[in-house]
Amino acid sequence: MIEQTGKEYIGITKVSGPLLFIEDIKDVGFDEVVQIKTKNNEIRHGRVLSVSRSSALVEVFEGTGGLTIPSTRVKFQGRSMQIPVTMDMLGRIFNGMGMPIDSYPPPISREYRDINGLPINPIVREYPSDFIQTGISAIDCMNTLVQGQKLPIFSGSGLPHNELAAQIVRQARVIGQNERFAIVFAAMGIKNDEAHMFRSSFEESGAISRVVMFLNLANDPSIERLVTPRSALTIAEYLAFDKGMHVLVILTDMTNYCEALREIASSKGEIPSRKGYPGYLYSDLASIYERAGKIIGCKGSITQIPILTMPNDDITHPIPDLTGFITEGQIVLDRDLAKKRIYPPINELPSLSRLMNDGIGEGKTRKDHSNISNQLYASYSYVKKVETLASIIGENELSEKDKKYLEFGRAFEERFIKQGAHEERGIEESLNLAWEVASILPKEELIRVTEKQIEQYYAKQKD
């Protein structure tokens, strides 16, 4: 265990929501860990949010209920918040502060690390260029995930983003390499039934053995949500850069994280910015997202998939808006596709993976990958124009070419995008399926692929 040091003070000045104020103190630092002891000797934990020469503002993770001003004891630990890091954390479940909640004892570790981590020097960053297979055609073929990338999922309330996250955890892998792969899964503000779904899904599939889970439930302290993703990224950095593993970090739901950040900012009396969120929301999100990447000379990598629910399905809301600036693309879930019972309801047109072209092609996926993906994008974009026209003049009045495009559009949604929640497709299968759907169109309409590729794959689908 870490040695506990620091001064203890008896009595606090004021309590406000999850915060307490204490005065007449010395040598206290920002972000310092605090131990709070109630009059009944109950131990709670906190963190210094702001500090001056003689006073400090402390956030209490377990809440301030029952604290009395004259008898509460506050002990400053003289260090920032840390969690243990060890390979034994694989297969385990922790709360947001890194304490085990799976009925097993705490992991034994000789090393504790600051949850805030260290920024990666841009000079030593290695450019992401290796493919990660999720087993989901709409991602692998159209919005390819690359090792070291930050690729968020933009969802809406009620859409199956949790099911999609669980499927990615079960199926994600690095293909064509004998590399070790691990997943760090952090959930913030989720319901008990959602937590049970994640846990049982990972255990039943056997994926739990390569997963480290951090769970912050909806009835847990909202302040704990602020440290949950940082705790998760701390063990991810250990596994990636110390143990040489490729680590996929899934963070859900970042909207709950931002709501907690707004709550704390309001309690502190800070001047709000857009939609009431603090003005430093961008830099705070960047401090989380930018902990993904690859380092020159290190075998491992950290890839991030943050998941966020857009309030009122508004992609211009501050959370998705700022997330889009920091990350390298987005996968957008669509409510209209969900109404058609298409899972996963990924809308390919606003979705984008900016690093996709660096992680695909000959020797990584397949030589025709980029061209057939571009062809599907172009054709599906035209389908939307035809659907608009059909809604005005009627489908029977369309040209034969436009009717073929409508047929392609239905097949693209029903056969390519639509996939079972427990159906895993390899990249070869996804690309073959892409050609099967594209082959509905006449050859002369396939202008984004080469003649050689048409001869090789189009004819196959027509045999």
C-alpha positions in Angstrom: 0.0 0.0 0.0 1.0 3.6 -0.5 2.2 5.3 2.7 -0.2 7.9 3.8 1.4 11.2 4.7 0.2 14.8 5.2 -1.4 17.0 7.7 -4.8 16.4 9.3 -7.2 19.3 10.0 -10.2 19.2 12.3 -13.2 21.2 11.2 -14.4 22.6 7.8 -15.7 26.0 6.8 -18.6 25.1 4.6 -20.4 22.3 2.6 -22.0 22.9 -0.8 -23.4 20.0 -2.7 -20.5 17.5 -3.3 -17.9 20.1 -2.3 -16.4 21.2 1.0 -14.4 24.3 1.9 -11.6 24.4 4.4 -9.5 27.3 5.6 -6.4 28.0 7.6 -4.3 25.3 5.8 -0.7 25.2 4.6 1.2 23.4 1.9 -1.7 21.9 0.0 -1.5 21.3 -3.8 -4.0 21.3 -6.6 -5.4 17.8 -7.4 -4.1 16.4 -4.1 -5.8 13.4 -2.7 -7.8 13.9 0.5 -9.0 11.5 3.2 -12.2 12.7 5.0 -13.2 11.1 8.3 -16.7 11.7 9.7 -17.7 12.0 13.3 -18.6 8.2 13.1 -15.1 7.4 11.8 -16.4 6.7 8.4 -13.6 7.2 5.8 -14.4 9.0 2.5 -12.1 10.2 -0.3 -11.7 13.4 -2.1 -9.6 15.6 -4.3 -8.5 19.2 -4.2 -10.3 21.2 -7.0 -8.8 24.6 -6.3 -6.4 26.0 -3.7 -5.1 29.4 -2.5 -2.5 30.2 0.1 -4.7 29.4 3.1 -7.9 27.7 1.8 -8.9 24.7 -0.4 -12.0 23.5 -2.2 -12.4 19.7 -2.0 -14.6 17.4 -4.0 -15.9 14.4 -2.0 -16.3 11.2 -4.1 -18.8 9.6 -1.7 -20.8 12.8 -1.2 -21.0 15.2 1.7 -24.2 13.8 3.3 -23.7 13.5 7.1 -20.6 15.7 7.4 -20.7 18.1 10.3 -18.7 21.3 10.1 -16.9 21.2 13.5 -16.1 17.5 13.8 -15.1 16.4 10.2 -11.4 15.6 9.9 -9.6 16.3 6.7 -6.2 14.8 5.9 -4.2 15.8 2.9 -2.2 13.0 1.5 0.5 15.0 -0.2 0.1 13.3 -3.6 -2.3 13.2 -6.5 -4.7 10.3 -7.1 -3.1 7.0 -8.0 -4.1 3.4 -8.9 -2.2 0.2 -8.9 -1.0 -1.1 -12.2 -0.3 -4.8 -12.8 -1.1 -7.5 -15.4 -3.4 -9.1 -12.7 -5.9 -6.4 -13.4 -6.9 -8.2 -16.7 -10.2 -10.0 -16.1 -11.1 -7.8 -13.1 -13.8 -5.2 -12.5 -13.2 -2.0 -10.6 -15.1 1.2 -9.7 -14.1 4.5 -11.2 -11.4 5.0 -8.6 -9.7 1.6 -9.2 -11.2 -0.2 -6.3 -12.3 -3.8 -7.0 -16.1 -4.5 -7.1 -16.0 -8.1 -8.3 -15.8 -9.8 -4.9 -12.1 -10.5 -5.3 -9.3 -8.9 -3.2 -7.4 -5.9 -4.5 -4.6 -6.7 -7.0 -1.2 -6.9 -5.6 1.1 -4.4 -7.2 4.4 -2.8 -6.3 3.7 0.2 -8.6 1.1 2.9 -8.3 0.6 5.6 -11.0 -0.9 9.0 -11.2 -4.2 8.8 -13.0 -3.5 12.0 -14.9 -0.7 10.3 -16.8 1.9 12.1 -18.8 1.4 13.7 -22.2 3.0 12.0 -25.2 5.7 14.1 -26.8 4.5 14.7 -30.4 8.1 14.1 -31.6 8.0 10.5 -30.4 4.5 9.7 -31.7 4.4 7.1 -34.4 1.9 7.6 -37.2 -1.0 5.1 -36.9 -1.0 2.7 -39.9 -2.2 -0.8 -38.7 -5.6 -2.2 -39.1 -7.8 -3.3 -36.1 -10.7 -5.7 -37.1 -14.0 -5.2 -35.2 -15.8 -7.9 -37.1 -18.5 -5.3 -38.1 -18.7 -4.6 -41.9 -20.0 -1.0 -41.6 -16.8 -0.2 -39.6 -14.1 -2.4 -41.0 -15.0 -1.8 -44.6 -16.3 1.8 -44.6 -14.8 3.5 -41.5 -11.7 1.4 -40.7 -10.3 1.6 -37.2 -6.5 2.0 -37.0 -4.1 1.3 -34.1 -3.5 4.5 -32.2 -6.6 6.2 -33.6 -9.3 8.1 -31.7 -12.6 7.2 -33.4 -15.7 8.2 -31.4 -19.3 6.8 -31.8 -22.0 9.5 -31.9 -25.2 8.1 -30.8 -28.6 9.2 -29.5 -30.7 8.3 -26.5 -32.3 4.9 -27.0 -30.0 3.8 -29.9 -28.1 0.5 -29.4 -24.6 2.0 -28.7 -24.2 -0.2 -25.6 -24.9 -3.3 -27.7 -22.4 -2.1 -30.3 -19.8 -1.4 -27.7 -20.2 -4.9 -26.2 -19.9 -6.5 -29.7 -16.7 -4.6 -30.4 -15.3 -5.8 -27.1 -16.1 -9.4 -28.0 -14.9 -9.3 -31.5 -12.0 -6.8 -31.8 -8.6 -8.2 -32.7 -5.4 -7.5 -34.5 -5.2 -9.8 -37.5 -2.2 -11.3 -39.2 0.1 -10.7 -36.2 1.0 -12.7 -33.1 0.5 -9.5 -31.0 -1.1 -9.5 -27.6 -4.4 -7.6 -27.5 -6.3 -6.2 -24.5 -9.4 -4.1 -24.0 -10.0 -1.5 -21.2 -13.7 -0.8 -20.9 -14.8 2.3 -18.8 -18.5 3.0 -18.3 -19.7 6.2 -16.7 -23.2 6.8 -15.3 -24.7 3.7 -16.7 -27.8 1.9 -15.3 -27.5 -1.4 -13.3 -29.1 -3.4 -16.1 -26.6 -2.0 -18.6 -23.7 -2.9 -16.3 -25.1 -6.4 -16.0 -25.5 -6.7 -19.8 -21.8 -5.7 -20.3 -20.5 -8.0 -17.6 -22.5 -11.1 -18.6 -21.7 -10.5 -22.3 -18.0 -10.5 -21.6 -18.1 -13.4 -19.3 -20.3 -15.6 -21.5 -18.1 -15.0 -24.6 -14.8 -15.5 -22.7 -13.7 -12.0 -23.6 -13.5 -11.0 -19.9 -10.0 -12.6 -19.7 -8.5 -9.8 -21.8 -10.7 -7.0 -20.4 -10.2 -4.6 -17.6 -13.5 -3.0 -16.6 -14.2 0.2 -14.8 -17.8 0.8 -13.9 -19.4 3.9 -12.5 -23.1 3.4 -12.1 -25.9 6.0 -12.4 -26.4 5.9 -8.6 -22.7 6.2 -7.9 -21.3 9.6 -7.1 -21.2 11.8 -10.2 -17.8 13.1 -9.2 -16.4 9.6 -9.6 -17.2 9.9 -13.3 -14.4 12.5 -13.6 -11.7 10.1 -12.6 -13.1 6.9 -14.3 -11.7 7.5 -17.8 -8.4 8.6 -16.3 -8.1 5.5 -14.2 -8.9 3.4 -17.3 -6.3 5.1 -19.4 -3.7 4.7 -16.7 -3.8 0.9 -16.8 -4.1 1.1 -20.6 -0.8 3.0 -20.7 0.8 0.4 -18.5 -0.3 -2.5 -20.7 0.6 -0.7 -23.9 3.9 1.0 -23.2 5.3 -1.2 -20.4 4.0 -4.6 -21.5 3.9 -4.1 -25.3 0.2 -4.9 -25.8 -2.2 -3.4 -28.3 -4.9 -1.9 -26.1 -8.4 -0.8 -27.2 -10.0 1.7 -24.8 -13.8 2.1 -24.9 -15.3 5.0 -23.0 -19.1 5.2 -22.6 -20.9 7.5 -22.1 -18.8 10.7 -22.4 -21.9 12.8 -22.2 -22.4 11.6 -18.6 -18.8 12.6 -18.0 -19.4 16.1 -19.4 -22.6 16.4 -17.4 -20.6 15.7 -14.2 -18.0 18.2 -15.2 -20.7 20.8 -15.7 -22.2 20.0 -12.3 -18.9 20.5 -10.5 -18.1 23.7 -12.4 -21.5 25.1 -11.4 -20.9 24.1 -7.7 -17.6 26.0 -7.8 -19.4 29.1 -9.2 -17.5 29.2 -12.5 -18.8 31.3 -15.3 -20.5 28.9 -17.8 -19.9 28.8 -21.5 -21.9 27.1 -24.3 -25.0 25.2 -22.9 -23.7 25.8 -19.4 -20.6 23.7 -19.8 -17.3 25.2 -18.5 -15.1 27.1 -20.9 -12.3 24.5 -20.5 -14.5 21.6 -21.8 -12.3 21.4 -24.9 -9.0 21.1 -23.1 -10.5 18.7 -20.5 -11.7 16.4 -23.3 -8.4 16.7 -25.0 -6.5 15.6 -21.9 -8.4 12.3 -22.2 -8.5 11.8 -25.9 -4.9 12.7 -26.5 -3.7 9.8 -24.3 -4.2 7.5 -27.3 -1.5 6.8 -29.8 1.7 4.9 -30.6 5.2 5.7 -29.4 8.3 5.2 -31.6 10.2 2.2 -30.2 7.3 0.8 -28.3 5.5 -2.4 -29.5 2.2 -1.5 -27.9 -0.5 1.1 -28.8 -3.6 2.7 -27.4 -6.7 3.0 -29.6 -9.7 4.9 -28.3 -13.4 4.5 -29.1 -15.3 7.2 -27.0 -19.1 6.8 -27.1 -21.3 9.7 -26.5 -25.1 10.3 -26.8 -26.0 13.6 -28.5 -28.7 15.5 -26.6 -31.7 15.8 -28.9 -29.6 14.0 -31.6 -27.9 17.4 -32.2 -24.5 16.8 -33.7 -23.7 20.5 -33.2 -24.0 20.2 -29.4 -20.8 21.2 -27.6 -19.9 17.6 -26.6 -19.9 16.0 -30.1 -18.8 19.3 -31.7 -15.6 19.5 -29.6 -15.0 15.8 -29.7 -15.0 16.0 -33.5 -12.3 18.6 -33.4 -10.0 16.5 -31.2 -10.5 13.0 -32.7 -9.9 11.5 -36.1 -13.4 11.0 -37.5 -16.7 9.7 -36.1 -19.2 6.9 -36.5 -22.7 8.2 -36.5 -25.7 6.1 -35.4 -28.9 6.9 -37.2 -32.4 6.9 -35.7 -34.2 6.3 -39.1 -32.1 3.2 -39.7 -32.9 2.0 -36.2 -36.6 2.4 -36.9 -36.1 0.0 -39.9 -34.7 -2.5 -37.5 -31.3 -2.3 -39.0 -28.5 -3.1 -36.5 -26.0 -1.6 -36.2 -27.8 1.6 -37.4 -24.6 3.2 -38.7 -25.2 6.1 -41.1 -22.3 5.8 -43.5 -22.6 9.3 -45.1 -21.8 11.5 -42.1 -19.4 8.8 -40.7 -15.7 9.1 -41.4 -12.4 7.6 -40.4 -9.7 10.1 -41.3 -6.9 7.5 -40.9 -8.6 4.8 -42.8 -6.5 5.0 -45.9 -3.3 4.5 -43.8 -4.6 1.2 -42.4 -5.9 -0.5 -45.4 -4.7 -1.8 -48.7 -2.5 -4.6 -49.9 -0.7 -6.4 -47.1 -3.1 -5.0 -44.5 -6.6 -5.7 -45.7 -7.0 -6.1 -49.5 -5.8 -4.1 -52.5 -9.3 -3.2 -53.6 -10.5 -2.0 -50.2 -10.2 1.7 -50.8 -11.8 1.7 -54.2 -14.8 -0.5 -53.3 -15.4 1.6 -50.1 -15.4 4.8 -52.2 -17.8 3.2 -54.7 -20.2 2.3 -51.9 -20.1 5.8 -50.5 -20.7 7.4 -53.9 -23.5 5.1 -54.8 -25.3 5.3 -51.5 -25.1 9.1 -51.7 -26.8 9.0 -55.0 -29.4 6.7 -53.5 -30.5 9.4 -51.1 -31.0 11.8 -54.0 -33.1 9.2 -55.8 -35.2 8.5 -52.7 -36.0 12.3 -52.5 -37.0 12.3 -56.1 -39.1 9.2 -55.7 -41.0 10.8 -52.7 -42.1 13.5 -55.1 -42.9 11.8 -58.4 -43.3 8.2 -57.2 -41.1 5.2 -57.7 -42.8 4.0 -60.8 -41.8 7.2 -62.6 -38.1 6.7 -62.1 -35.7 5.7 -64.8 -34.5 2.1 -64.9 -31.1 3.3 -63.7 -32.6 5.0 -60.7 -34.7 2.0 -59.9 -31.4 -0.1 -59.8 -30.0 2.4 -57.4 -33.0 2.1 -55.1 -32.5 -1.7 -55.2 -28.8 -1.2 -54.4 -29.7 1.1 -51.5 -32.1 -1.4 -49.9 -29.5 -4.2 -50.3 -26.8 -2.0 -48.9 -28.8 -1.4 -45.7 -30.4 -4.8 -45.4 -27.5 -7.0 -46.3 -24.3 -5.0 -45.8 -24.9 -2.6 -42.9 -27.4 -5.0 -41.1 -25.6 -7.6 -39.1 -26.4 -9.8 -36.1 -25.3 -8.6 -32.6 -23.3 -11.8 -32.3 -22.3 -12.1 -36.0 -18.6 -11.6 -36.7 -17.5 -10.9 -40.2 -13.8 -11.1 -41.2 -12.5 -8.3 -43.4 -12.4 -10.6 -46.4 -16.0 -11.5 -45.9 -17.0 -7.9 -45.5 -15.2 -6.9 -48.8 -16.8 -9.8 -50.7 -20.2 -8.7 -49.4 -19.4 -5.1 -50.5 -18.8 -6.4 -54.0 -21.9 -8.5 -53.9 -24.0 -5.5 -53.1 -22.2 -3.2 -55.6 -22.8 -5.8 -58.3 -26.5 -4.9 -58.3 -25.5 -1.8 -60.2 -24.6 -2.0 -63.9 -20.8 -2.1 -64.6 -20.8 1.3 -66.2 -22.0 2.8 -62.9 -18.9 1.5 -61.0 -16.6 4.4 -61.7 -14.6 4.3 -58.4 -13.1 0.9 -59.1 -10.6 -0.3 -61.7 -11.5 -2.4 -64.7 -9.2 -5.1 -63.4 -11.1 -5.1 -60.1 -14.4 -5.3 -61.9 -13.2 -8.3 -63.8 -11.9 -10.0 -60.7 -14.8 -9.4 -58.3 -17.9 -8.2 -60.2 -18.0 -11.3 -62.4 -17.6 -13.5 -59.3 -20.8 -12.1 -57.8 -22.7 -12.6 -61.1 -21.7 -16.3 -61.6 
